[in-house]
Amino acid sequence: MVSMHRRPSSRDVARLANVSQTTVSFVLNRREGANISEETRARVEKAAAELGYRPNRLADALLRNKSYTVCCVTPSRLSTYHAGVVEGIDNYLSARGYRLLSVYTHHDPVREAEQVHAFLDSAVDGIVYFADEVTLEFVDNWLSRAIESNVACLVVDTRSRPGLDAVVSDDVNGSRQVTDHLISLGHERIGHLGAGHVMSTAVDRLEGYRIAMKEAQLPIDESWVIGNSYLSLPSDQEIFDLACRVTAITAAADDSAGKVLQVLKERGVRVPEDCSVTGFGNQEWTPWVGLTTVVQHTQEMGISAGQLLLQRMGELSAPPQLRTFATDTVIRQSTAPPRPPDSAHRMPCLI
C-alpha cells in the first residue's frame, strides 16, 4: 500500500503489476524495440493509472543528461502542410515523454540562426529542420554546431543534406501522376509553374512533369515551364501568357496554383473550360476552390520523423536514413477535358 503522503514510484508500479522496474520504464517511456507483450503493457499502464504514477522527467533528465526537448524549425505557422507534419511529430514524441518547441523563421536566416542557437544553449536533444529555399543556403550557420554538440538532427523536404536523416514526399511520382491525370483527359499542351532549383522538392516536381510528358510522347515547349521560386511567383502577365499557350497548367505548390486561379479569373479565362489547373499539397483551402491537387500524408511523415529522431538520439553514428512517402491525387473541379478547337468560345488572348 502506497502512503498518501508519498509520491508513488516506479518500484510501486512494478510491485503492483508484478514486473521489474526495467519493464515499467520501458513501457511508460515507450522504449522502441522492447520485447514486451501487449498483456504486460496493459498491466503496467493499469497499475500506473491506479497509483497515479507519473515518471519524474526532471530526475531522469539529470540522470541521463537529457532535456527531453525537441526543437522544430519551420518557415511559417500558416502552412497546413507544415502544421500536419509537426502534429505527427508532436503526437509521436509527446507519447514518449518529449516536449516539442517550434521556431517559426518567416524565411529569415538570421532569425533562424539566433533562435536555434538559443535552443542549443538550452541543450535540446534533437532538431527537426523543415527545408526553406531562403534559409537552406545558411543552415550550416547553426547545423554544424548542433552536430558537433551531439544533437540529433533531421531534415524534412530535402534530400540535399548528405549525412542527415530525411523525410520527404515522393514528389517525382506525385507530379507525374497529376500530369498523367491531365493527359488522360486529353490535354497535350501542358505547362508547369515550377519553383526553381534550390529545393529538391521543386526539382523533383519538375522532373515528374517531364517524365509524364515523355512517357506520353508529348513535346514540351520550354516556354511552357516558368517560375523560379515558391515565394516569388511570376507576374500576372507571365501567367496569363502561359495560359494562352497551353490548355492546362500544373503548379509545383497549391499557393502557386491559387495565384494562377486568381489571375485567370481576373483575365476572363475560364477554369477548367479554357484552362485546367492543378496544385500540389492539398492545403486546407483547396476543396473550397475545387482545386485538383496532390495529397501529402503529413501525419505519417511526422510520425516517421519522430521515430527517426529517437533512433538517431540512441545511435548518433548510425548510417543516415531517407524515408520517402507516397502521394495521392485528389480530383476536383479545376480539371476537365480541353476545349474543342472549333469551340465557339474564344480565349481572351485570342480575341
C-alpha positions as CSV (number, residue, x, y, z in Angstrom):
1,M,0.0,0.0,0.0
2,V,1.4,3.4,-1.0
3,S,1.3,6.1,1.7
4,M,-1.0,9.0,0.9
5,H,2.0,11.3,1.8
6,R,4.4,9.7,-0.5
7,R,4.6,10.1,-4.3
8,P,4.2,6.7,-5.9
9,S,7.4,5.3,-7.5
10,S,8.2,3.0,-10.4
11,R,9.0,0.4,-7.8
12,D,5.4,0.6,-6.5
13,V,4.1,0.2,-10.1
14,A,6.4,-2.8,-10.7
15,R,5.2,-4.4,-7.5
16,L,1.5,-3.9,-8.3
17,A,2.0,-5.1,-11.9
18,N,4.3,-8.0,-10.8
19,V,7.0,-6.9,-13.3
20,S,10.5,-5.5,-13.0
21,Q,11.3,-1.8,-12.7
22,T,13.1,-2.0,-16.1
23,T,9.8,-3.3,-17.7
24,V,7.9,-0.4,-16.1
25,S,10.5,2.1,-17.5
26,F,10.3,0.5,-21.0
27,V,6.5,0.6,-21.1
28,L,5.9,4.1,-19.7
29,N,8.7,5.6,-21.7
30,R,7.6,3.8,-24.9
31,R,11.0,2.3,-25.4
32,E,11.4,1.3,-29.1
33,G,12.3,-2.4,-29.7
34,A,11.4,-3.6,-26.2
35,N,10.1,-7.2,-26.4
36,I,7.1,-6.7,-24.1
37,S,3.8,-8.3,-24.7
38,E,0.6,-6.3,-25.0
39,E,-0.8,-8.0,-21.9
40,T,2.2,-6.9,-19.9
41,R,2.0,-3.4,-21.3
42,A,-1.7,-3.2,-20.4
43,R,-1.0,-4.4,-16.8
44,V,1.8,-1.9,-16.3
45,E,-0.3,1.0,-17.6
46,K,-3.3,0.0,-15.5
47,A,-1.1,-0.2,-12.3
48,A,0.4,3.2,-13.1
49,A,-3.1,4.7,-13.5
50,E,-4.3,3.1,-10.3
51,L,-1.4,4.6,-8.3
52,G,-1.4,7.9,-10.1
53,Y,2.2,7.4,-11.1
54,R,4.0,9.8,-13.5
55,P,7.6,9.4,-14.4
56,N,9.9,12.1,-12.9
57,R,11.2,13.6,-16.0
58,L,13.4,16.1,-14.2
59,A,15.2,13.4,-12.3
60,D,15.5,11.2,-15.3
61,A,16.8,14.2,-17.4
62,L,19.5,14.9,-14.8
63,L,20.5,11.2,-14.6
64,R,20.7,10.7,-18.4
65,N,21.9,14.2,-19.2
66,K,18.9,14.8,-21.4
67,S,16.4,17.6,-21.7
68,Y,13.6,15.6,-23.3
69,T,13.1,18.6,-25.6
70,V,13.0,18.7,-29.4
71,C,13.0,21.9,-31.5
72,C,11.1,22.1,-34.8
73,V,12.4,24.8,-37.2
74,T,9.6,25.7,-39.6
75,P,9.2,28.5,-42.2
76,S,5.7,29.5,-41.3
77,R,2.9,28.7,-38.9
78,L,0.3,29.3,-41.7
79,S,1.1,26.3,-43.8
80,T,-1.3,23.4,-43.2
81,Y,1.4,21.1,-44.7
82,H,4.0,22.1,-42.1
83,A,1.3,22.0,-39.3
84,G,0.3,18.5,-40.3
85,V,3.9,17.1,-40.1
86,V,4.6,19.0,-36.9
87,E,1.4,17.5,-35.4
88,G,2.6,14.0,-36.3
89,I,6.0,14.6,-34.7
90,D,4.4,16.0,-31.6
91,N,1.9,13.1,-31.2
92,Y,4.7,10.6,-31.5
93,L,7.3,12.3,-29.3
94,S,4.9,13.5,-26.6
95,A,3.7,9.9,-26.0
96,R,7.3,9.1,-25.3
97,G,7.9,11.9,-22.8
98,Y,9.3,14.6,-25.0
99,R,8.1,18.2,-25.4
100,L,8.2,19.9,-28.8
101,L,9.1,23.5,-29.2
102,S,8.6,25.3,-32.5
103,V,10.6,28.1,-34.1
104,Y,8.9,30.0,-36.9
105,T,11.6,31.6,-39.1
106,H,9.4,33.5,-41.5
107,H,12.1,32.8,-44.2
108,D,14.7,34.9,-42.2
109,P,18.1,33.1,-41.9
110,V,19.3,35.5,-39.2
111,R,16.2,34.9,-37.1
112,E,16.5,31.2,-37.6
113,A,20.1,31.0,-36.5
114,E,19.6,33.2,-33.4
115,Q,16.6,31.2,-32.2
116,V,18.2,27.8,-32.8
117,H,21.4,28.8,-31.1
118,A,19.3,29.9,-28.1
119,F,17.8,26.4,-28.0
120,L,21.2,24.8,-28.4
121,D,22.3,26.8,-25.3
122,S,19.4,25.1,-23.5
123,A,20.7,21.7,-24.5
124,V,17.8,20.3,-26.7
125,D,18.1,16.7,-27.6
126,G,17.0,16.9,-31.2
127,I,16.2,19.4,-34.0
128,V,13.9,18.9,-37.0
129,Y,14.6,21.4,-39.8
130,F,11.9,22.0,-42.5
131,A,13.9,23.0,-45.6
132,D,13.2,26.5,-46.7
133,E,14.6,27.9,-50.0
134,V,15.6,31.1,-48.3
135,T,17.4,29.7,-45.3
136,L,18.7,26.5,-46.9
137,E,21.9,28.3,-48.0
138,F,22.6,29.4,-44.5
139,V,21.5,26.4,-42.5
140,D,25.2,25.4,-41.7
141,N,25.4,28.5,-39.5
142,W,23.7,26.5,-36.8
143,L,23.5,23.0,-38.1
144,S,27.3,22.4,-37.8
145,R,27.2,23.4,-34.1
146,A,24.2,21.1,-33.5
147,I,26.0,18.1,-35.0
148,E,29.2,18.9,-33.1
149,S,27.1,19.1,-29.9
150,N,25.8,15.6,-30.5
151,V,22.3,16.9,-31.0
152,A,20.2,14.5,-33.2
153,C,19.2,16.3,-36.4
154,L,16.7,15.5,-39.1
155,V,15.5,17.4,-42.2
156,V,12.1,17.4,-43.9
157,D,11.5,18.3,-47.5
158,T,15.0,18.0,-48.9
159,R,17.4,15.2,-50.0
160,S,20.2,17.6,-50.4
161,R,21.8,17.4,-46.9
162,P,24.1,14.4,-47.0
163,G,24.7,12.6,-43.8
164,L,21.4,13.6,-42.2
165,D,18.2,11.6,-41.8
166,A,15.5,12.9,-44.1
167,V,11.7,12.6,-44.6
168,V,10.3,13.6,-47.9
169,S,7.2,13.0,-50.1
170,D,7.6,11.1,-53.4
171,D,7.5,14.4,-55.3
172,V,8.5,13.0,-58.6
173,N,5.8,10.4,-58.7
174,G,3.2,12.8,-57.3
175,S,3.9,15.3,-60.1
176,R,3.9,12.6,-62.7
177,Q,0.6,11.2,-61.5
178,V,-1.2,14.6,-61.6
179,T,0.2,15.3,-65.0
180,D,-0.9,11.9,-66.1
181,H,-4.4,12.8,-65.0
182,L,-4.4,15.8,-67.3
183,I,-3.0,13.7,-70.2
184,S,-5.8,11.1,-69.6
185,L,-8.3,14.0,-70.1
186,G,-6.9,14.7,-73.5
187,H,-4.5,17.6,-72.8
188,E,-1.4,17.7,-74.9
189,R,-0.2,21.2,-74.3
190,I,0.5,21.3,-70.6
191,G,2.5,23.9,-68.8
192,H,4.3,23.8,-65.5
193,L,4.6,26.6,-62.9
194,G,7.7,25.5,-61.1
195,A,9.8,26.7,-58.2
196,G,13.4,26.7,-59.4
197,H,16.3,24.5,-58.4
198,V,17.1,25.4,-54.8
199,M,14.7,23.0,-53.3
200,S,14.9,19.3,-54.2
201,T,11.1,19.2,-54.0
202,A,10.8,21.8,-56.8
203,V,13.4,19.9,-58.9
204,D,11.6,16.6,-58.3
205,R,8.2,18.0,-59.2
206,L,9.5,19.4,-62.5
207,E,11.1,16.1,-63.2
208,G,7.8,14.3,-62.6
209,Y,6.1,16.6,-65.1
210,R,8.7,16.0,-67.7
211,I,8.6,12.2,-67.2
212,A,4.8,12.1,-67.7
213,M,5.1,14.2,-70.8
214,K,7.9,12.0,-72.2
215,E,6.1,8.7,-71.4
216,A,3.0,10.0,-73.3
217,Q,5.3,11.1,-76.2
218,L,4.2,14.7,-75.9
219,P,6.6,17.5,-76.7
220,I,7.5,20.2,-74.1
221,D,8.0,23.7,-75.4
222,E,10.4,25.3,-72.8
223,S,8.2,28.4,-72.8
224,W,5.6,26.3,-71.1
225,V,7.8,26.0,-68.0
226,I,8.0,29.1,-65.9
227,G,8.8,30.0,-62.2
228,N,11.9,30.1,-60.1
229,S,10.7,30.2,-56.5
230,Y,7.9,29.0,-54.2
231,L,7.8,32.5,-52.7
232,S,8.3,34.9,-55.6
233,L,5.9,33.9,-58.3
234,P,5.9,35.0,-62.0
235,S,4.0,38.2,-62.9
236,D,0.3,38.1,-63.7
237,Q,1.1,38.8,-67.3
238,E,3.6,35.8,-67.5
239,I,0.9,33.5,-66.0
240,F,-1.7,34.8,-68.4
241,D,0.7,34.4,-71.4
242,L,1.3,30.8,-70.3
243,A,-2.4,30.1,-70.1
244,C,-2.7,31.4,-73.7
245,R,-0.1,28.9,-74.9
246,V,-1.4,25.7,-73.2
247,T,-4.7,24.0,-72.2
248,A,-3.6,23.0,-68.7
249,I,-1.1,24.2,-66.0
250,T,0.4,22.0,-63.3
251,A,1.7,24.1,-60.3
252,A,4.5,22.9,-58.0
253,A,2.5,24.2,-55.0
254,D,-1.0,24.9,-54.1
255,D,-0.2,28.6,-53.4
256,S,1.2,28.9,-56.9
257,A,-2.0,27.2,-58.3
258,G,-4.0,29.7,-56.2
259,K,-2.2,32.6,-57.9
260,V,-3.0,31.0,-61.3
261,L,-6.7,30.7,-60.5
262,Q,-6.8,34.3,-59.4
263,V,-5.0,35.7,-62.5
264,L,-7.2,33.6,-64.9
265,K,-10.4,34.7,-63.2
266,E,-9.3,38.4,-63.4
267,R,-8.4,38.0,-67.1
268,G,-11.6,36.2,-68.1
269,V,-10.1,32.8,-68.6
270,R,-12.5,30.1,-67.5
271,V,-11.2,27.2,-65.3
272,P,-11.5,24.4,-66.3
273,E,-13.3,25.1,-69.6
274,D,-10.4,27.2,-71.1
275,C,-7.5,26.0,-69.0
276,S,-7.3,23.2,-66.4
277,V,-5.2,23.9,-63.2
278,T,-3.6,21.5,-60.7
279,G,-1.7,22.1,-57.4
280,F,0.5,20.2,-55.0
281,G,0.0,19.9,-51.3
282,N,-3.8,19.8,-50.6
283,Q,-3.8,22.9,-48.4
284,E,-7.0,23.3,-46.3
285,W,-8.5,25.9,-48.7
286,T,-8.2,23.8,-51.8
287,P,-11.5,22.0,-51.5
288,W,-13.3,25.4,-51.3
289,V,-12.0,26.4,-54.8
290,G,-12.3,22.9,-56.2
291,L,-8.6,22.5,-56.9
292,T,-7.3,19.2,-58.2
293,T,-4.1,18.6,-56.3
294,V,-1.6,16.2,-54.8
295,V,-2.1,14.9,-51.3
296,Q,0.9,14.5,-49.0
297,H,0.4,12.3,-46.0
298,T,1.7,14.7,-43.3
299,Q,0.7,12.8,-40.2
300,E,2.6,9.7,-41.4
301,M,5.6,11.8,-42.3
302,G,5.6,13.4,-38.9
303,I,5.4,10.1,-37.1
304,S,8.3,8.7,-39.2
305,A,10.3,11.9,-38.4
306,G,9.7,11.3,-34.7
307,Q,10.8,7.7,-35.0
308,L,14.0,8.5,-36.9
309,L,14.9,11.3,-34.5
310,L,14.6,9.0,-31.5
311,Q,16.7,6.3,-33.3
312,R,19.3,9.0,-34.0
313,M,19.4,10.0,-30.3
314,G,20.1,6.4,-29.4
315,E,22.9,6.0,-32.1
316,L,24.4,9.2,-33.4
317,S,26.9,7.3,-35.6
318,A,24.4,5.1,-37.4
319,P,24.1,5.5,-41.3
320,P,21.6,8.2,-42.3
321,Q,18.1,7.1,-43.5
322,L,15.9,8.6,-46.2
323,R,12.2,7.8,-45.9
324,T,10.0,8.7,-48.9
325,F,6.2,8.8,-48.6
326,A,3.8,8.1,-51.4
327,T,1.3,10.7,-52.5
328,D,-2.2,10.6,-53.9
329,T,-4.1,12.8,-56.4
330,V,-7.4,14.2,-55.4
331,I,-9.5,15.2,-58.5
332,R,-11.8,18.2,-58.2
333,Q,-13.5,20.7,-60.4
334,S,-10.4,22.6,-61.7
335,T,-9.6,19.9,-64.3
336,A,-11.6,18.8,-67.3
337,P,-11.0,17.8,-71.0
338,P,-9.6,20.5,-73.2
339,R,-11.9,22.9,-75.0
340,P,-12.5,21.6,-78.6
341,P,-10.5,23.6,-81.2
342,D,-13.7,24.5,-83.0
343,S,-15.5,25.8,-79.9
344,A,-17.5,28.9,-80.3
345,H,-15.9,30.4,-77.2
346,R,-12.6,32.2,-77.7
347,M,-9.9,32.7,-75.1
348,P,-9.4,36.4,-74.2
349,C,-5.9,36.3,-75.6
350,L,-7.3,35.1,-79.0
351,I,-9.9,37.8,-79.3
